[in-house]
Amino acid sequence: MAGLALTQVSCQTACQKMEPTIVCRLPTHRISTLPSAFPPLSSEERQQEWAKELLIGDAFAKECDFYRAITCYKRALILLPSCERERSLQIHYNITLCYYLGDKCQEALNIFEASDLSQVNPDFPAFNNLLLIVYDCYLQTQHEDKAECVLEIIRKFSPETADDLFLYQNLKSGEIESSRCLISQHRESEAMEMDFAFYDQFAKSPRKARMLNAVLPGAGYYYVGQRRSAMTSFIINALFTAAAYQFFRNGYPAAGAITASIEAGWYLGGINGAGLEAHEFNTRLYEGISRKILTDNACFPVLMFETSF
């Protein structure tokens, strides 16, 4: 059994890939307080049906009712004269923003790529926000090559913003060592390093968790703070071990062998489970620390927005 346990421990991946979930949503009050990037409707425009739909859509969007807002914006596009290119860009942008804030990244990209938004230049009133949206959407949909292209465009206009986004990308991907290096070079490195030090201080070793559980079933779970699981693991393994021993002792080798095989499954499964629990603990710890770093330093794309609807 000891040999099997050592094999189980040694064949585990030394550094299991972390897949954190790190998200940030623009607070409702911030959506409603950010100014619009576009010029207000003129008195003549306000008399048009498309303009009324646009205003209603803006009202729904600022209340985070993105489904109704998109419906209004699409009606506005239907009613909008073909000569109103600037307002068409505005409405398409608003739809893209609604999809993005509603966590519909692919839909946001569909609108962007199918409209004239993909051809706008820096004179477009919401150009900076649009770059942030498109970069994050490409990142979320695993189009890393396109995200890199957008990041290079952002870098031309704002190197600091590009640095923040690259840190966001690495933290979000769970690239711990790359993130550590970027943090050390960041303009807010001191505060970031203090936050990241909590991860180094409290992270658990999956290998140690497996080793502890191999030595004493349940010890690995106790190490990662799973006390109930530790007790359950210890009791189950103790009961099956005692039962197998009694079967062999009293002359029932077949029953003893079956019980021992079941115990081996529990034992080896417990070793693997302890390592997985340690990895899960580290992931949750990493998510919280990364979210704090990105929020405190406004490195989430959505926190970089300067304008809204």
N, C-alpha and C positions, 0 to 999 in steps of 0.2 A: 504493500500500500504506500509506503514511504517513497519507493522508487517512482510509482505512478504519480504521486503528488509532486515530486520534484520535476518530473517531465511536464506536468500540467502547468507548473509555474514558469519553467524556463522557456516553454514554447509560446508564451503570450507575447504580444507586441510590446516592445520596450516603451514605446511612446505612442499610445493610441491617438489617432487623429481626433481632435476636438471639433465638434460641430455645434457651436453655440447659436442661440437665437437671441439676437440683439436688435431690438427695434425701438423706435421713438416716434410718437405721433405728435404733430403740432397741436398744442393746447387750443381748445375752442376759443378761449378769450383772445389768443394771439391771432387767430384767423380773422376774427372780427375787427381787431384793432389795427392790423397792418394796412397801410394805404394801398390803393389800386395803382398798378403801374401804367394804366391807360388814361387818356384824357377823358374827363366826364362827358356824358352825352349832352349835346346842345339842345336847346329848347325845340328846334325843328326835329331833331332826331327822336326826342321823347314822344313825339306825336305818332311815330311809326310803330306798327305792330311788332316788328322784330325787336325794337328797342324795349318795348314793354316786357317781352319774353326774357330779354337779357337782364333787365332789372330784377325780375322775379327770380331768375336763375341765380343771380348774385345774392339775393336775400336767402334763398335756400342753402346756397353754398356756405355762407357765413354762419349758418346754423348747423353746419356739417350734415345736412340732408342732401348728400351728394347725388343720390339716385334721382330725386326730383329736380335738382339743379341741372343735371345732364339732360334730362328730358326737355327742360325749358330752353337750354342752350341749343339743342338740336332743332327745336321748333324755330328758334331765332335764325338759325342758319338757313332753314327752308324759306323763311320770309325775307331774308336779307337780299337786297339787290346785288347782282354779280359785280357791280362796279365798286362796292364797298370793301376793298381788299383789306384795309387796316382793321376794320371791325370784324371781318372774317377771321383774321389772324388772332384777334383778341378772343373771339368765341372759341376757336379751336384750342387756344391755349388754356382757357378756362375749363374746357372739357378734359384736356390732358391733366390739368392740375387736380380736378375732381377725382379722376381715376387713380391718380398717384396717391392722393390723401386717403382714398378708400382702399388702399392696398391692392389695386388692380394694375400692376405694373405692365403686364403684356398689353392690356387694353389701352393704357396710356401711350405705349410705344406704337400701337397700331394707328392711333389718331395722329401722333407726331409724324410718322413715316408716310402716311397717306395724304397729309395736308401740306400746305406751303410752309409750315413751321420748320420743316427740315432745311429750308432754303434761306431762313432769315439771317440777317447780319447783326453786328453789335448795336445797330441803331434801333433794333426792336426793343420796345420799352421793358419787356420782361426777359431780356436775353440771359441775364445771369441766373435767374430762377430756372429758366428753361434748361440751361446746361446742367444745373444741379439735378433736376428731375430726370433728364435723359440719362445722365451718368448713373444715378442710383437705380433706375429701372433696368438698364443694361446689366448692372451688377447683380440685381435681384433675379434676373432671368438667365444668369450664367452666360452672358455674352461678354466675357472678360476682354476680348480683343476690341470690341466696339467701345466698352467702358474706358479702356486705356486711351483710345483716340480722343474721346470727349475730355478725359482728364488732361491731355496735352493741350487742348484748346483752352481749358480753364487755366492752366499754368501760365499761358501767355498773358492773360489778363490779371491773374492774381496768384502768384506763387504760394503765398501763405494759405490761401483757400485750397489749392491743390495738395499741399502738404497735409492739411487737416483731413482731406478726403482720402488720401493714401493711408493715413493712420486709421481712419474709419474702416477702410477696406480690409486692412490687415487684422484689426481687432475683430471685425465681424467674421472673418474667415477662420479665426482661431489660430492665427500664425503668431504664437507666443514670442518666439525669439526675434522675429522680424519686427513685431510691435514693440518689444523691449528696446531694440536698436533705434527705431523711429522716435520713441518717447525720449530717449536720451539726447536726441538732436533737436527736439521740439523747443519752441520759444517758451513754453510753459512746462519745461521738463521737470523742474523741482517738485511742483505740485503733483504732476502725473506720476512721477517715480514713487512718491510717498503713497499714492493710492495703489499702484501696482505692487508695492512691497507687501501689501496685505495678501495678495495671491501667493507670493513666495512663502509667507509666514504660515498660512493656514492650509495650503494645498496638501492633499494626501497622496501618498505613493501607492499606486495600484499594485506594484510588485510587492511592497511591504504588506499590503492588505492580504494578498494571496499567500504570502509566506506565513503570516500569522495564522491564517485559517487552515493552512496545511499542518502547522504544529498543533493547534488546538481549534477544532471546529467552533466557529462563532467569534473567535478573537479578531478576525479580520473585519467582521461587521461592527464589532464594538469599537474598533480603531477609527472607523469612519462615522461613528455616531449613531449607528443603527442598533440600538440596544435590544429592542424587541426581536429583531431578526437574529441578533447574536444569541439570545436565549433560545429561540426556536431552533436554530441550527445546532446548538450544543445538545439540546434535549433529544432531537430526532436522531442525531448521530450516536448519542450515548445509548438510546433505546435499541436501535438496530444493531449496534455492536454487541450489546449485552444479550440480545436475543440470539444472534448468530453464535455467540460463545456458548450459550446454554444448549442450543441445538446440537452443536458438535460434541459438547461434554456428555450429553445424555444419549448419544448414539444415533442421531438423526442427521447424517452428513448431507443428504440431499436438501433437506430444509435449511440446514446451516449454510450450504453453498448459495441457495437462492437468496436467503436473507443477507448474506455477505455481499452478493452482487448488487442488491438494492442499496445497501449501505455505501458501497463503492460509488454508485451513481450520486447519492446524496453528498458524499464527501468531496468528490471531484467537482460536482456542480457548485458546492459551497465555496470552493477555492476560486472558481471562475467568477461566481456571483460577487464575492468580496471585492475582486478587482474591478468589476463593472460598477459596483457601488462607489468605489473610490473615484473612478473616472467620472461618474455622474455628479458626485459631490464637487469635484474640481470644475466641471463644466458650469454648474449653477453658480459657484463662487466667481468664476471668471466672467460670467455674464453680468453679474451684479457690479463687479469692479469696472468692467469695460463700459457698461452703461453709464456709470457715474463719471468716468473720465470723459466720455464723449458728450455727456450732457453738460457738465460743469464748464467745459471748454468750447461748447457750441460746435462740435465737430460732426454732428449728425447733419446731413444735407438739409433736412427740413428745418433745422434751427438756424440755418444760414439765410433763409428767405428774408428778403427786404420788403417784399410786396405781397399782396394777396389778390383777392378777386376785385 
